[in-house]
Structure formats: C-alpha cells, structure tokens
Amino acid sequence: MFLRHLSLYLFTLVSSATAALPPIHYTISRRGGSFPAPDTANLTYLLEQVKVVEQRYSATTRTFSGNKVVRKPKRVHGTQAGAALLGEASRDGNWFASLHIGDPMQEVDMDLDMLTADFWILSTSIDSENPLAFPTCRQPKDLVHLPTIQRSVPLSFAHCRPSKQWIRSLLPSGAYLGLAPSTALSQTKTMSLMPQLVEKQIIDTPIWSIMLANRKEGIFSIGGTSVASVREVERETEDSLARLGHQKSERSFTINDAPRREDGDKLSEWKWMKVQGAEGWWQILMRGVFVEGIKILDSQPVVLDINTPFIIAPPLAARTFYASISGSKRLSPPYDQFHAYPCFNLPRINFEFDQWNVQVLNAKRDKGTFSPGGRFSLGRMTRGSGFCIGTIIESRVGISTSDARESNSKVHVDGGNGLSDVWIIGEPFYRDVQVAFHWRDKLVGMQRA
C-alpha cells in the first residue's frame, strides 16, 4: 500500500518539476519474496545461501591495469576466455525492477547487481548484426520507456544468447543491470544505462540510490534519490490518518526530520565516503564496530551488496564480535560459519563510517516473521532453544577451510582476490541506512533510514 502511494506521488512530483532534471524511480522487489525468518533456523538452507554468496564473490580476481589494481572476471575452467557472463538473471534472491522496452512495449524483469558492470538482456534469439567483443552478444538499440518521468528514449544494450555449452542456456530470459563503479568489470565493453541517460540529458546527477521499504519491496532511483519524496508521502499519510482520528501510522520504515516538499533532497545532508581498495566494487572503510557502546573493531574494509541476505565478516572479526556478546557461542562443523546468541539478549550494534555512527539491526522482528531474536536473528538454533543464529556470519571467501577453523591462524589469500579481510554488508544494513552511489566521483553516501 505504501509503495503504491509513493509511486503515484513520484509520478505527480516529477510531472511538475522544472528547476532540474528529476530522478527516475523504479519500484523493486526481491525475487522469491522476503528472505526466510522462521522460528527455527534451517541451517542447511542458510549454509547453501552462504555458499551462493561466496561463489558470486569468487568469480573475479585482482590484476594490474597500468599502475592500479582492478577487479576482472575470472576465466571459467573448460570454456573460452570470457565465455560466461557475470551474474545470473532471474536468480531467487536478486532485487529486480520491471523494464519496459520496445515498440510495441514489452515488459522484462531487470535484475540489479552491484558486483557487475554491464547492461545486457539475455534471450534465446538475436537478430542484431552488431557484434561485440563478448561471444554470443550483439549491440542493438531500442526504445526504453522510463517510469515516473514518462519518457521513452532509444538506448543501446548488449543482447546476448548463451552458448550451447553454457549451463545458463536453460535459464529464463531477462535483463541485467550492473551497478559496479568500474568498467574494468565490463565484459561486453558497452556503455551502461546511466552514462547513456546522462549523455542524452535525461538525468543530470550521476547518482543512483536504493531505499528498502521492507524485506521484499523498495525504490531504486537513477539521477538522484527518493528521500524527499518518501518523507513527503510519510508526512501526508500521517496527516491523513490524523484527520481520520487514528494514531500515528505504522510504517515500514522511518525517516527523521521530515522536510517540507520544497526542501527537496539536499545531497549535502548525506555522509559521503570515497571508494577504496581494488577498483571494481563499492568498497569503503568502516571506521569501527561497536557492541553496547564499546568499540571492538577498528578500520574494517567493507563491500556493499544489496543481493547478499546477510552481513558476512572475516573469521577473526566475526569471532571478536560475538565474543563481546555475553553467552554467544560458535556452532560446530559443518555449520561453524554461524554463531548463536541468547535470543532475549539482543545486543546494541553500531557501525561507524567516517565519524558517523549509526545503530543497526536494532528493530524488533518484522511482521509475518517468527524469530524471537528480532532482526538480528535468522531463527532459533533448534526448536525450543533459547539461542538464536546471528545474521553476522563468518566468511570463507579467499580463506581455506582448515585455516578458517584455526582460531589463531592467519588467513591466506586464495588466488589474489583480496577478500580475506573484507566484510560484505548485505540487505539487512539497507533496512537501517539509505545508501546513494556517485558513480562518476566514486563516492558512497549514507543517511539514516
């Protein structure tokens, strides 16, 4: 209901905007629905999902390009170089928007991926005669119909057909929008969606942002953020309910200090941080991790990724974190990437970014979920147990299993991917913080949700 109201408001707002080019807003959904949050955790399922995340991160490697270190796709064994596209269209757990393309207009699901850089459409037939550097792909141009601003513009994209030996040839067709900030990850060597929109003067602010309303819906904005619009809808909704004599509305999320409509979305109000590390992903520095007001970890590199349903930490960082929670314990193999804590001893957790300290994972359980441990919980350890599985999980990316199980061992980089000491900040974080990405200046902006 809230997103339908918001979508109508966004359309009305941009229709009357004249001072600057308005952002384009897409409503997004999580494929397969919200991530399961049962009363009792399914550890087998959770471990499978962790492995899926780790496989996505293991698909690239670091290398030198001139005088800088960049990330590039790995060669898949048994295939020609560059024969498999990064990403997986229509994968359960991906966040996606509806893309309207062509004349007559067709609707396809467009998956968002912060680990890839290309804009492509996968189908079983290709009619274009414009070949690309990537095998089985061509570069046609077609009308793309943009929501909220109600404009249609011809844009080019990679139109790809999977090769016969590629297992993904059995998967459904779909579109894929890579949101990574570096062209080093590009396999098709084509211009992505947002640079084309800037070039054609459809948007004038090289920023995109994501705001999650709940565990399965959100807003993806191109050319700005949805903050001002969301604040106005919340204020108008509360005013309407107040006039009807209701109490304060129950909302999927809250935003502090709601401005008037004319205040707009001031980018200066965001906390901006420079992207660091090997060029490729949205990696920044987390200055500190606090539990119950005490700083337990300092200077932790993190990668932001909306399609990861957990928060994944390096082994030593994860163990340091849980050691600060009274009564917590690590599970036995094969589930030793997980830690349990007393369900009713929910810790107060804060992340610090560039002198900005924000509390995360502090809300009660979501409506329709059953875990007693709030949003920090993935479910009870066993049926009837007083212990819950924490959503911060130990990583195995770039680390051998035997080394990870040695609590005092040093981690070893596997294949030079540089991820052995990096956190993966996934979907749960986006429920507490709104995040914007300046892809031209390589900056990440944050604001309290």
N, C-alpha and C positions, 0 to 999 in steps of 0.2 A: 504494500500500500504506500509506504513512504517513498520508494523508488519511483512508483508511477506518478505520484505528486511531484517529485523532484524533476522527472523527465519533462512533464508538462511545463513546469516553471522554467527550466533551462531553455526550452524552445521559445517561450514568451520573452525571456530576458534577452536572448541573442537577437531576436527579431527586432527589438527596439534599440540595440546597441549601435552607436555611430562613432564614438570617440576613438576606439581602437578595434582591431580585428578580434572578435570574440573567440574563446576556445571552442573546440569541438568536443562534445561529451558523448561517450558511449556507455550504456549500461552493460555491466559484465556479470557473468555468473561462473560459478565453479562447476565444471563438468562432473557429473555424478553426484551432485549435491554436496552438502557440507561434510567435512571430514568426520568420521565416526567418533562419538564421545559417549560410549556406553558406560553402564555402571561398573562392569568388569572389563578390563583391557584384554583385547585379543593380541597377545604378544607375538604370535606367528604372523598375523596380518601386519602389525606395526613393524616388525623386522623386515618383512617384504617391502614395505613402503620406504624404509630407510635405505635399503639396497637400491631401489629405483632412483632415489635422490643421488646416491653415491655414484651410480652409473652415469647419470647426467653430467656430473662434475668430472668424471674420469674421461670424458670424451674429448677433452682438449689438453694441450700441453703448452709449456712455455718455450719460447725460442727468441732469438735475436732478430730484430729488423732494423738495420742500420745501427744506431747507438742506443736503442731502447729495447726493453724486454716486452714482448707481446704474447698474447694467447692466440693459439691457432688450433683448428680441428686436428685431431689425431687421424692418422691413416687407419682404416678398418682392415684388419688382417683378412686376407683372402679376397680383397677387392682391389680395383684400381684406385690410385690416389684420388681422393675427393669424390668417391662414388656413392657416398651416403650423406644425406643432408643431416645437419644437426637438428635436433628437435623431433617431436612426434605429434603430428596433427591428430586431433580428436582423442588424445590420451586422457583417461579419467584423472581428475585432479588438476588439470590445466584450467586457468581462468581464461574465458573467451568472450568475445563480443560478436554481434551479428554484422557482417559486412554485406552491403548491398552494391552489386556491381552489374554492369552490362545494360544493354537496351535490346529487348525488354529486360527489366531488372530481375536479378536473381539474388537470393539470399544464401550466404555460406557462413559457417562458423569460422571466426578468425581467432586462433589461439594466440595468446600473448606469451612471450618468452624473454626473460631478462638475460639469458645466457647466450643468445644467438643474435645475429645482426642483419639477417636477410628478410625481405618481404616476398613471400612466394605463395603460390597456390598449387596444390597437388591434385592431379586428376589422372585418369587413365587414357586420356587422348589429348594431343597437342596439334593445333592447326597452324601455329605461327611459324614463319620462316626465318626468324631472327635468332640464330644460335647464340648460346652463352658459353663461357669458359667451363661451366659445370656440365658434366654429361647429362643427357636426357632433359635439359631445360632450354626453354626459349624465352624471348622477351617481347610479349605483346603489349599493347596499350588498350585500355578500355575505360569506360566511364565508371567512376566510383562515386556513389551517392552518399554524401556526408550528413550525418544526423545533426540535429539542433540548429545548425546554420542553414539547413535545407538548400544545399548547393550540390551540383554534380560537376565533376572535373575529370578530364582524361588523365590517367596515371599509368605508368608502366610498372611491371612487376615480373618476377620470374615465374613462368608457368612450367611446372615440372611433371614428368611422368616417371615413376620409379622403374628402374631397370629390372629385368626378369629375375635376376638372382637376389634382388633386394627383398628381404622379408616383409618390408613395409608396403610392398605392392599389393598385399592382401588387405591393407587397412583402408578405411573410408577416405574419400576426398575431403579437402578442407584447405583453409588459408592459414598462414602462419606469419606473425609479425614479430620479428626480432627487435628487441629494445636495448641491446647492449650498446655501449657508447663508442665502441671501436670498430672500424672497418676491417681490422686485422682478422676478425672472426667471419667476415663475409666469404661465402663460398661461391655465390653466383656473380659477385662483382658488379652488382646493380645498385642504383640509388634507392634507398629505403623510402618508406612512406613519408615520414616527417620532413626530410630535406626537400622532397618534391613539393610538399604543401607550402613550405617557406618560399621556394623558388617561384611558385605560381601565385604568391601573395595571398594565399588562403589563410595563413596564420602569420603573425609577425613576432611571436615569442617562442624561442626554441626550447620549450619546456613541455614535458608530459608528466602526468601525475596519476596516482591511484589512491582511491579512498574506498575502504571497505565499510559497508553499512552493517553487515552481519557475517555469518560464517559461509554464506553462499551467494551474496549479491554485493555489488559495488559500482563505482563510477571510474571509468578510465577517460582522462582528459588529455587532449592534444592542443598545444598552443597556450597553456595556462593550467589553472587548477579549478576545482569545483567548490573551493572553500566558501566563497562569498555566497554562492547560490544555495549551498547546503545550509548555511547559517540562516539565510532569509527564509527558507522553507521551514526550518525548525521553529523560528520565531513566529511565522504566520500560523503554523499548525498549533502551537501553544496558545496563541491569541484566540484562534477559532474555538479551541476546546474550552478556554476560559469563559468565552462568551456563552457557551452552552452549559456552563456551570460545572465542568469537570475539573478534576485535579490536574496537576502537571502531567503532561503526556509521557507515556512510556515509550522511549525511543531506542532505536538500535544502537545509537552512539550519541555522544555529547560533544559539543564544541563550546569552548569558553569564550567569554567576551564577544558575544554576537554583535557585529557592527550593523549599521543601517545599510540598506541596499546600495546607496551611493558611495559608501566607503570602499566597495569593491574588494578585491583580493590583493593586498599590498605585499609584493614579493619581499620587501624589506623586513616584514614581520617573520619571515622564515629564518631558521638557523641553517646556514649554508656551509657545507664542508667539501673540501677538494677530494676528488677521487685519487686513490693511491694504489701502489702495487703494480704488478704487470698489467699493461694496457689490455683491456678487453671487457672486464665486468665492472659492475658498480660496487667497487671495493673501497671502503673508508676505514678510518680508525675510530674504534670505540675507546674512549679515554679511561673508562672504568666500569666495573660491575660492583654493585652494592647489594648486600643482603642485610636487612634490618638496620640500614643506615651505616653499615661498616663496609668500607672499600676492601674487597677481597681479591680483585684482579685489576691490573693496570695495562693500558696500551694494547688492546686486543684488535687485530685486523678482522674485519667482517665483510662478507659479501651479502648484498640484499637480493632476495629472490622470492617473488610472490608465489611461485609454484611449489615451494617446499612447505609441507604442512607442519613442520616442527621448527625448533631452534636447535641447531647442531653445533656442538662445541668441540674443540680439540680435547683429547682424553685428559691431559693434566688439568686443563681449565675446567672441564666438567667435574672432575673429582674434587678440585678445590672448591668449586661452587657448592656441591652437595655436602661437602664436609662442614660447611658453615651452617647447614640446616640440621637442627637437633633431631636425632632419631632416624636420619636418612640412611639408606644402605644401597649398595650396588648389587644387581641381580647376578646370578651365576650364569656361565656359558650355557647355551649359545645366546643368551639374552643379556650379556654383560655390557652392552652399549646403553642399557637402561638403568635408571636409578629410581628407587621408591622413597617416599617420604610419608610421615603421618598425615593422613587425609585432612585432619582438622587442625593441622599446624601449618597453614598456608603462609609461606614466607613473604615478606615485603621485598620486592626486587626492583632495583633501579638500574637503568643503563645511562651512562654519561657520554655525550658526544660534544666535543669542543665547548666545554663549560656550560652545557645544557643537560640537566639531569631530569630524567623522566621515569616515572613509575610504570612498570609493565606487568602484564599477566596478573593484575590485581582484582579483576572483577569476579563476581560470583558466576556460577555455571550459567551457560546460555539456556534460554527457553527451549525445551524439547530435548535437552541432554540430561544425563543421569549421574554423571560422576560427582561424588561428594566433595572433591578437591578443587572445585572451581575451574577457571580457565587454564590454570597451570597443570591440570591433571588430564591424563589420557585414559583414565579409568582405574579402578581398584586393581591391585596386584593379583588377587584371587577373589573368588566370590566370598563376600562377607568379611574380607580383610579390612583392617584399619589403615593399610598402606596404599597409597596411590602412585601411579607411574608418572613421573615428571615429564613435561614436554621439552625440556632441555636434554638432549641426547648426545652421547659420545660419538665423535666422528671416526671413520676408518679410511677416509679419503687420503691417499698418499702415505698411509701407515700400514705396515704389515700386521696381521692379526696377532702374532706372537709378541711383537714389540708393544702393541697396544695393551696387552694383558699384563705386561710387566709394569707395575705401578710406578717404579722409579727409573724406567728406561727412557732413553732419548728416542724421539720419533725419527724416522728415516723417510726422506723424500723418495717417492716411487715415481720414476720417470720424469722428475723435474717439474711436477705440476704445481709446486709451491703452495699446497693446501693443507699441509700437516699442522700448521698453527693458526688456521683461519676458521672463524665462526661462519656459519650460514644462518642468516637471520631471515626466517621464513614468515609465512602467513600470520601466525599469532601476533607478531610485532605490529602488523598493519592494522590490527584492531585497536591499538592504543595510540598510534602515531600516524599522521598523514605524511606522505612522502612525495616529494617532487624531484624531478631529474632534469637538469640543464645539460642537454646532450652536446651543445656547442662548446661550452666552457668546462664541461666535465665536472659538474657540481651536483651534490645531493642536498636537498633542502628538507627540513623536518619541522613539524608543527604538531602540538598536542591535539589528539582527536577529541 
